[in-house]
Amino acid sequence: MLSRVADALVPTVGRLSVTADPGAELAPGSIVAANHTSLADPAIVVAALHRFGARPVIMAAAGLWHVPLLGRALAREGHIPVVRGDRRAAAALDIAAEALERGRLVLIYAEGGLPRRRDAAEAAPGTFRSGLARLSERTGAPVIPMGQAGARRITSGSTAKQLVGLVTAPAPRRALPAPRAPPRERTGARAGRTAQARTAVTNAWRTAAAHLREPAALTA
């Protein structure tokens, strides 16, 4: 359901451009790790994945389940609420592990939240939390790094300002590339795997941001 909604909404605010490395595939039971920049990018990421026939289970902030209609839809589709800063966050990994065992793709935002910047510029992904590495370590699932750029041009700033931006976004906007790369091998200790995943997602983000000629990517 969310894939269909994303397919309908994204063209109203921008032009979605999706690229993939040669030979890249979304194998069942994989973890998709993407960078998180604004309230708009989940729709962009889901729409991009849908082009490859993928409908991921999304790990998202538990507060979204309290939003009328949206919360019921998220629950019905089997998406996973994450209670941040709470011991209950571990329960989300249990649910995600079960989804991976059933062959579902799980989309995780390893940064654990949105950046605190209020400008519309792009920046490399922030520090990754350990949840991604723990989930991969526990299940043996491959990690597919995915980078997106351009969402902050649709919505940035405070949460209230981002919501207004989503409602008033004109069409067309500039391209919103979302490249994805092949799975990376899980090697080394947990901290090493976390750093490796962040590097892979950063490289994918840099490709996307360079398409938009974002200074942060062009000067890196």
Sequence and secondary structure as in RCSB ss.txt:
>XXXX:A:sequence
MLSRVADALVPTVGRLSVTADPGAELAPGSIVAANHTSLADPAIVVAALHRFGARPVIMAAAGLWHVPLLGRALA
REGHIPVVRGDRRAAAALDIAAEALERGRLVLIYAEGGLPRRRDAAEAAPGTFRSGLARLSERTGAPVIPMGQAG
ARRITSGSTAKQLVGLVTAPAPRRALPAPRAPPRERTGARAGRTAQARTAVTNAWRTAAAHLREPAALTA
>XXXX:A:secstr
 HHHHHHHHHHHH EEE  B TT    TT EEEE   STTHHHHHHHHHHTTT   EEEEEGGGGGSTTHHHHHH
HTT EEE TTSTTHHHHHHHHHHHHHTT  EEE TT S  S  SS         THHHHHHHHH   EEEE   S
HHHHS SSHHHHHHHHHH  S   EEE  B   B   SSHHHHHHHHHHHHHHHHHHHHHHTT HHHH  
